[in-house]
Amino acid sequence: MKPSAPGAGSATTGFCRRIVKRFFALAVVVATSGAAAADSPPFDPRPFLTPQESILGGFGSPPSPLPIRTPTGSYLKLLHPSAVAANGPDLYVADSGRRLLLRIDTVTKAITPLREITAAPGIRLETDRDGSVYLLQPNQASVERISRDGRRISLFSSEFEILQPADIAVERSQGRLWMSDRAGGVFAFHPSGRMEQSLLERNDGFPDELAGATLLAADRLGIVGIDPRCRCLIAFGPDGAYSGHFGDGELIDPVDLAIDTHGRVWVIDRGDRLLKIFVGRQRVGAIQAASLGLVEMTALTIDGFQAYISDAQGGKIAVFAVVPPRP
């Protein structure tokens, strides 16, 4: 046997030591990652949502003030549903691929085109208790309230207060309505279209200014909004009293939110492609789009015990039953 070269043993020993150190370092990383995953909210959608159906399109139906009419026209497929809002059997969809505002009867699956819309991103929809829909288009300075059969009911605007509308929220049981602008101001409106008061002042760039919100959701207890400066959620009462913020460090690029009948806040985060659920200002769940059978989650609306999530890339709207929280 050939003798080892001088220093070969020490070199081999040093090499082995480096391998052992790397192994333990890797083990620590894996263990830490596993602990973080165990501490993170679940990705399983079953505690929160139960799949019901997917709406890909429907047969055409002429405009009518009455619900649940038998469709008589040709089939109309959804192309790029970018905003949704629901009230009872009525599901309103902004299809930017077709540049149409559509009303879908979720019972008969009849589709009624109501009017042309812009294809630009930023369209928002909201429904009221009478079945009407509010349409906010990013290239317009006002929000239009439209009846079930496509007639204009009223316009909501304020020439000197709202520079560019960003979102609208309606609390149906009390008939209250709020509008935000892209600078973060939030304003209360009368159902007739008249602005009543400013709840949160516009973002003027001062460090001591109040919180602002662009995207909004409301229930009978108050309003929750997305503050674009901190990428967090803010909560305030119907009278505009600021009650705090939450979700700091949890959101990357939030694009829509809703509040269910149990007070849980649902947020679509485009940054990490997750649907995040908050209870008592704490995140309790996060659901991946793929686990819901979706390519992407574009918009969200919750009506009663049903959630509608639009998948613009997939050209469909997924319908889910909202699972009540455990007692």
C-alpha positions as CSV (number, residue, x, y, z in Angstrom):
1,M,0.0,0.0,0.0
2,K,1.3,3.4,-0.9
3,P,2.1,5.7,2.0
4,S,-0.1,8.8,2.4
5,A,1.3,12.1,1.2
6,P,2.4,14.4,4.0
7,G,-0.6,16.4,5.4
8,A,-3.2,14.2,3.6
9,G,-4.6,13.1,6.9
10,S,-5.1,16.6,8.3
11,A,-6.6,17.7,5.0
12,T,-9.1,14.8,5.1
13,T,-9.9,15.6,8.8
14,G,-10.5,19.2,7.9
15,F,-12.7,18.3,5.0
16,C,-14.8,16.0,7.2
17,R,-15.2,18.7,9.8
18,R,-16.5,21.1,7.2
19,I,-19.0,18.5,6.0
20,V,-20.3,17.9,9.5
21,K,-20.6,21.6,10.2
22,R,-22.6,22.1,7.0
23,F,-24.8,19.2,7.8
24,F,-25.7,20.6,11.3
25,A,-26.2,24.1,9.8
26,L,-28.6,22.7,7.3
27,A,-30.4,20.8,10.0
28,V,-30.8,24.0,12.0
29,V,-32.3,25.8,8.9
30,V,-34.7,22.9,8.2
31,A,-35.7,22.7,11.8
32,T,-36.3,26.5,12.0
33,S,-38.3,26.4,8.7
34,G,-40.4,23.6,10.1
35,A,-41.1,25.5,13.3
36,A,-42.1,28.6,11.3
37,A,-44.4,26.5,9.1
38,A,-46.0,25.0,12.2
39,D,-46.5,28.4,13.7
40,S,-47.9,29.9,10.4
41,P,-51.7,29.9,9.7
42,P,-53.0,26.9,7.8
43,F,-53.2,26.7,4.0
44,D,-56.0,24.2,4.1
45,P,-59.2,25.9,2.8
46,R,-61.6,23.4,4.5
47,P,-62.0,25.2,7.8
48,F,-63.1,28.3,5.9
49,L,-64.6,27.5,2.5
50,T,-66.5,24.6,0.9
51,P,-66.5,24.5,-3.0
52,Q,-70.0,24.7,-4.6
53,E,-69.6,25.5,-8.3
54,S,-67.8,27.5,-10.9
55,I,-69.5,30.0,-13.2
56,L,-67.9,30.1,-16.7
57,G,-70.7,32.0,-18.5
58,G,-74.4,31.7,-19.2
59,F,-77.1,32.2,-21.8
60,G,-78.2,35.8,-22.6
61,S,-81.3,37.4,-21.1
62,P,-82.8,40.8,-21.8
63,P,-82.7,43.4,-19.0
64,S,-85.6,43.2,-16.5
65,P,-86.3,44.5,-13.1
66,L,-87.6,41.1,-12.1
67,P,-85.2,38.3,-10.9
68,I,-85.1,34.6,-12.0
69,R,-86.0,34.9,-15.6
70,T,-85.5,32.0,-18.1
71,P,-82.6,32.8,-20.5
72,T,-83.4,33.0,-24.2
73,G,-80.2,34.2,-25.9
74,S,-77.0,32.7,-27.0
75,Y,-74.2,31.5,-24.7
76,L,-71.9,34.2,-23.3
77,K,-68.6,33.1,-21.9
78,L,-66.7,35.1,-19.3
79,L,-63.3,36.3,-20.6
80,H,-61.7,38.3,-17.8
81,P,-63.9,38.9,-14.7
82,S,-62.1,41.6,-12.8
83,A,-64.7,42.7,-10.2
84,V,-67.7,41.1,-8.5
85,A,-70.5,42.0,-6.2
86,A,-73.5,39.9,-5.1
87,N,-76.9,40.4,-3.5
88,G,-79.3,37.4,-3.3
89,P,-79.6,35.8,-6.7
90,D,-77.9,38.7,-8.5
91,L,-74.2,38.5,-9.2
92,Y,-72.7,41.5,-10.9
93,V,-69.5,41.1,-12.8
94,A,-67.2,43.6,-14.5
95,D,-65.7,41.6,-17.4
96,S,-62.8,43.8,-18.7
97,G,-62.2,41.3,-21.4
98,R,-65.6,42.0,-22.9
99,R,-65.7,45.5,-21.6
100,L,-69.1,44.9,-20.2
101,L,-70.9,45.1,-16.9
102,L,-72.9,41.9,-16.5
103,R,-75.6,40.7,-14.2
104,I,-75.7,36.9,-13.7
105,D,-78.8,35.2,-12.3
106,T,-77.2,32.6,-10.1
107,V,-80.4,30.5,-10.1
108,T,-80.9,30.2,-13.9
109,K,-77.4,31.3,-14.9
110,A,-78.9,33.9,-17.3
111,I,-76.5,36.7,-18.2
112,T,-77.7,40.2,-18.8
113,P,-75.3,42.8,-20.3
114,L,-76.0,46.1,-18.6
115,R,-73.6,48.6,-20.1
116,E,-70.1,49.1,-21.6
117,I,-67.2,49.7,-19.2
118,T,-63.5,50.5,-19.5
119,A,-60.9,47.7,-19.7
120,A,-58.5,49.7,-17.4
121,P,-57.7,48.1,-14.0
122,G,-59.3,49.5,-10.9
123,I,-63.0,48.9,-11.5
124,R,-65.0,48.4,-8.3
125,L,-68.6,47.1,-7.7
126,E,-70.9,47.1,-4.7
127,T,-74.5,46.2,-4.3
128,D,-77.4,47.7,-2.2
129,R,-80.4,46.1,-0.6
130,D,-82.7,47.0,-3.4
131,G,-80.7,45.0,-5.9
132,S,-79.0,48.0,-7.5
133,V,-75.3,48.1,-8.1
134,Y,-72.7,50.8,-7.7
135,L,-70.2,51.0,-10.5
136,L,-66.8,52.8,-10.0
137,Q,-64.6,53.2,-13.1
138,P,-61.0,54.4,-12.7
139,N,-61.3,56.9,-15.5
140,Q,-64.4,58.7,-14.0
141,A,-64.8,61.2,-11.2
142,S,-68.1,59.8,-10.0
143,V,-69.7,56.5,-9.0
144,E,-72.9,55.5,-10.8
145,R,-75.7,53.7,-9.1
146,I,-77.5,51.4,-11.6
147,S,-80.8,49.4,-11.3
148,R,-81.1,45.7,-12.0
149,D,-82.2,46.4,-15.6
150,G,-79.4,48.9,-16.3
151,R,-81.0,52.3,-15.7
152,R,-79.1,55.0,-13.9
153,I,-80.5,55.8,-10.5
154,S,-78.0,58.4,-9.3
155,L,-74.4,59.7,-9.4
156,F,-72.1,60.0,-6.3
157,S,-69.4,62.6,-6.5
158,S,-67.9,65.6,-4.8
159,E,-66.0,67.9,-7.1
160,F,-63.8,69.6,-4.5
161,E,-63.4,66.7,-2.0
162,I,-62.9,63.5,-4.0
163,L,-60.2,63.8,-6.7
164,Q,-60.3,60.2,-7.9
165,P,-62.7,57.6,-6.5
166,A,-61.0,54.4,-5.4
167,D,-63.7,52.2,-3.7
168,I,-67.2,52.2,-2.3
169,A,-68.7,50.3,0.6
170,V,-72.3,49.8,1.6
171,E,-73.8,48.7,4.9
172,R,-77.2,47.4,3.7
173,S,-79.0,47.0,7.0
174,Q,-78.7,50.7,7.8
175,G,-78.4,52.0,4.3
176,R,-75.1,53.7,4.9
177,L,-72.6,54.3,2.2
178,W,-68.9,55.4,2.1
179,M,-66.5,56.3,-0.7
180,S,-62.7,56.5,-0.7
181,D,-60.4,58.3,-3.0
182,R,-56.9,57.2,-4.2
183,A,-55.2,59.7,-1.8
184,G,-56.7,57.8,1.2
185,G,-59.7,60.1,2.1
186,V,-62.9,58.4,3.2
187,F,-66.3,60.1,2.8
188,A,-69.9,59.3,4.0
189,F,-72.7,59.8,1.5
190,H,-76.4,60.0,1.6
191,P,-78.2,57.3,-0.5
192,S,-79.4,60.1,-2.8
193,G,-75.8,60.8,-3.9
194,R,-75.1,63.8,-1.6
195,M,-71.8,63.8,0.4
196,E,-72.5,64.2,4.1
197,Q,-69.1,64.3,5.8
198,S,-65.4,63.5,5.5
199,L,-64.5,60.6,7.8
200,L,-60.7,60.5,7.1
201,E,-58.7,63.3,5.7
202,R,-56.8,63.0,2.4
203,N,-53.1,62.0,2.6
204,D,-51.2,65.3,2.6
205,G,-47.8,63.8,3.3
206,F,-47.5,65.0,6.9
207,P,-46.0,62.5,9.4
208,D,-48.7,63.2,12.0
209,E,-51.7,62.8,9.7
210,L,-54.5,60.4,10.4
211,A,-54.7,57.0,8.8
212,G,-56.1,56.8,5.2
213,A,-57.8,54.0,3.3
214,T,-58.3,53.2,-0.4
215,L,-60.0,49.8,-0.5
216,L,-63.0,49.5,1.8
217,A,-65.4,46.9,3.3
218,A,-68.2,47.5,5.8
219,D,-70.6,45.8,8.2
220,R,-73.0,47.0,10.8
221,L,-70.2,47.5,13.3
222,G,-68.0,49.8,11.2
223,I,-65.6,49.9,8.3
224,V,-62.3,48.2,7.5
225,G,-59.9,49.5,4.9
226,I,-56.5,49.0,3.4
227,D,-54.1,51.7,4.3
228,P,-51.6,51.9,1.3
229,R,-48.9,53.5,3.4
230,C,-48.4,50.7,5.9
231,R,-50.0,48.0,3.7
232,C,-52.1,47.1,6.7
233,L,-55.7,47.1,7.7
234,I,-57.4,50.0,9.6
235,A,-60.7,49.9,11.4
236,F,-63.0,52.8,12.2
237,G,-66.6,53.3,13.2
238,P,-69.4,54.6,11.0
239,D,-68.8,58.1,12.5
240,G,-65.2,58.0,11.4
241,A,-63.7,57.3,14.9
242,Y,-60.4,55.6,14.2
243,S,-60.1,52.4,16.3
244,G,-56.7,51.1,15.3
245,H,-54.9,49.1,12.7
246,F,-53.8,45.5,12.3
247,G,-52.2,43.1,9.9
248,D,-48.8,44.9,10.0
249,G,-46.3,42.9,8.1
250,E,-48.9,40.4,6.9
251,L,-49.8,42.1,3.6
252,I,-47.7,42.6,0.5
253,D,-50.0,43.8,-2.3
254,P,-53.7,43.6,-1.1
255,V,-56.2,44.1,-4.0
256,D,-59.6,43.3,-2.4
257,L,-61.3,42.6,0.9
258,A,-64.6,41.6,2.4
259,I,-66.3,41.1,5.8
260,D,-68.4,38.0,6.4
261,T,-71.5,37.7,8.7
262,H,-69.2,36.5,11.5
263,G,-67.0,39.7,11.4
264,R,-64.1,37.9,9.8
265,V,-62.0,40.0,7.4
266,W,-60.9,38.4,4.1
267,V,-58.1,39.9,2.1
268,I,-56.8,38.9,-1.4
269,D,-53.1,39.5,-1.4
270,R,-51.7,39.5,-4.9
271,G,-48.1,39.7,-3.6
272,D,-48.0,36.1,-2.3
273,R,-51.2,34.9,-4.1
274,L,-53.0,34.1,-0.8
275,L,-56.5,34.7,0.6
276,K,-55.9,35.8,4.2
277,I,-58.4,35.6,7.0
278,F,-58.4,37.8,10.1
279,V,-60.3,37.3,13.3
280,G,-60.1,39.8,16.2
281,R,-57.3,41.6,14.3
282,Q,-55.2,38.4,14.2
283,R,-54.5,36.4,11.0
284,V,-56.0,32.9,11.5
285,G,-55.7,31.5,8.0
286,A,-54.1,31.8,4.6
287,I,-55.4,29.9,1.5
288,Q,-53.5,29.4,-1.8
289,A,-55.3,30.0,-5.1
290,A,-54.3,26.6,-6.4
291,S,-56.0,24.9,-3.4
292,L,-59.2,26.5,-4.5
293,G,-58.8,25.4,-8.1
294,L,-58.0,28.9,-9.3
295,V,-55.2,30.3,-11.4
296,E,-55.3,33.6,-9.6
297,M,-57.7,35.4,-7.2
298,T,-58.7,38.7,-8.7
299,A,-61.7,39.9,-6.7
300,L,-63.9,38.8,-3.8
301,T,-67.4,39.4,-2.5
302,I,-69.3,37.7,0.3
303,D,-73.1,37.7,0.4
304,G,-74.6,36.0,3.4
305,F,-73.0,32.6,3.6
306,Q,-71.6,32.5,0.1
307,A,-68.3,33.8,-1.2
308,Y,-67.6,34.6,-4.8
309,I,-64.0,34.7,-6.0
310,S,-63.2,35.8,-9.5
311,D,-60.3,34.3,-11.4
312,A,-59.5,36.7,-14.3
313,Q,-56.8,34.5,-15.8
314,G,-59.0,31.4,-15.6
315,G,-62.1,33.2,-17.0
316,K,-64.4,32.1,-14.2
317,I,-66.0,32.9,-10.9
318,A,-65.8,30.2,-8.1
319,V,-68.6,30.0,-5.6
320,F,-68.0,28.7,-2.1
321,A,-70.0,28.2,1.1
322,V,-68.5,30.1,4.0
323,V,-67.8,27.8,6.9
324,P,-68.9,29.3,10.2
325,P,-66.1,29.7,12.8
326,R,-65.8,27.1,15.5
327,P,-67.4,28.1,18.8
